[in-house]
Amino acid sequence: MASTTDKLKAIARLDPVTTSNIPVHPLYTPADLDGWDAERDLGYPGQYPYTRGVQATMYRGRLWTMRQYAGMGDAEESNKRYKYLLANGQTGLSVAFDLPTQIGYDSDHPMAIGEVGKVGVAIDSIEDMQRLFDGIDLTRISTSMTINATASILLALYVAVARRKGGDSKLLSGTVQNDVLKEYIARGTYIYPPATAMRIITDMFAWINAQVPEWNTISISGYHMREAGCTAVQEVAFTLANGITYVDAAIKAGLDVDEFAPRLSFFFAAHNNFLEEVAKFRCARRMWARMMRVRFGAKNPRSWMLRFHTQTGGSTLTAQQPENNIVRTALQGLAAVLGGTQSLHTNGFDEALALPTEQAARIALRTQQIIGYESGVANTIDPFAGSYYIESLTSEIETRAEEYLGKIDAMGGMLKAIERGYVQSEIQNAAYEFQQAVDGLEAVVVGVNRFEISSEDEKAVPIQRIDEALEQKQVERVRSLRAQREQAGWAESLKKVEEAARGSDNLMPHILHAVESNATVGEISDTLRKVFGEFQEVVVV
């Protein structure tokens, strides 16, 4: 049987590849840019095709938004973490919701037992949302909410709280993730069948454009597909395919592309293959610009711009030697910045073990601040432009992503590809191949399959623990709300939601009225379930 040393020697003789299995030559020259045209493929920052960035001055004008993802327990606990992060220099909020909130169950529902507040904050009503943002001026801060199936309800709650405080909804800025397609593919927090989920999303597009014009209507997310195991090429291809589907649906719903497209945004992962990640971001911008201008005939340059948030790779973090994750996160954050991200979340080093502690969250934020204020990389725009390797790799990712898009189009689009299990299967195969590479020592994970230390030498790190008493406290709150609210008002508001769902009225005004009438997240979700039904997952084997 071959020893570990023999395996490593054999691997060293192989040509290296990126995570997308793109061969990496030892040296790149102008010959590797055969057919590449600087004016056509590169251009200038802030100009089509936006390979070099969507703003002319990029970070010389303003640094990216430093937006640390946070949420735990109940609204008060999360509010404390938001204020802590803001006091330490965070420039935008990012809300994590617990699983019951994400799939439309109130905290006292039997399905919520044991999950309340565990992977995010529990939000059942307008009272919870008000506590969540207590002492924070929503018209002066940008807020991102990672919410999909119940995005319409959580956005309505956010707007309702701002209105309670006397704020103008037209001054609110932020993003609801609102990308349900990737839930069917990789994440699983869906409720309704795809067709009705798309109806809710297009209703949101129309309503947000009119009522909350500074709000991003959707964050089309490659992140969760990447975390599920897809490659960088697949992340670009599947994310843009989802984007195409949303644009198609909105146009079919009667919306003008140049009315809604400027408020579309994207969400990508940053993983460890540093140069491939930089090239991936540049490629995605260029591909989207061409799609919007050529495929959809958009005329407004803002419709061509792919604006995106980045989160460093949670799946790359290791429970072994967790301090190593600080280095991984720094490299990933730097790749996102050099790739031109508009906002960034950097993971806590302890997130392979639990939700991040305050110390871990502060280190993660300081990582961004060191990149922004000490590294010098923000002083010039797209410093890798013209690099033989980066430009070659950007073009190769585009070629391979286009092949995927061609296959998906031939199947009848992304909804058909999801229904057939094609996308899920491709991601599962990529994840399996990567794990085989790790197990076979072809892919090195420091501290896991090389440079290990004994368990005795591992030092325990502090763990963030959620107080078990918070669940019962939250259950009592939602039950108290139901007992004390004006009965006729909330019941009538739910009836209006149901009527709109059965008809063709835009759902959003009715959902907003319902949350302002103290209807809960679970009650509104159940009303829509009654009309739309629930999606049953396709098992991919």
Helices and strands as residue ranges (DSSP letters): H 4-12, G 30-33, I 38-42, G 58-60, E 65-70, H 75-87, E 92-96, H 99-102, G 110-112, H 126-132, E 142-146, H 151-164, G 169-171, E 173-176, H 181-182, I 183-187, H 194-211, E 215-216, E 218-221, H 223-227, H 232-252, H 257-260, G 261-263, E 264-270, H 274-290, I 291-295, H 301-304, E 308-312, G 314-316, H 324-338, E 343-345, H 358-373, G 377-379, H 388-411, H 414-420, H 422-439, G 455-457, H 469-484, H 487-502, H 507-516, H 521-532
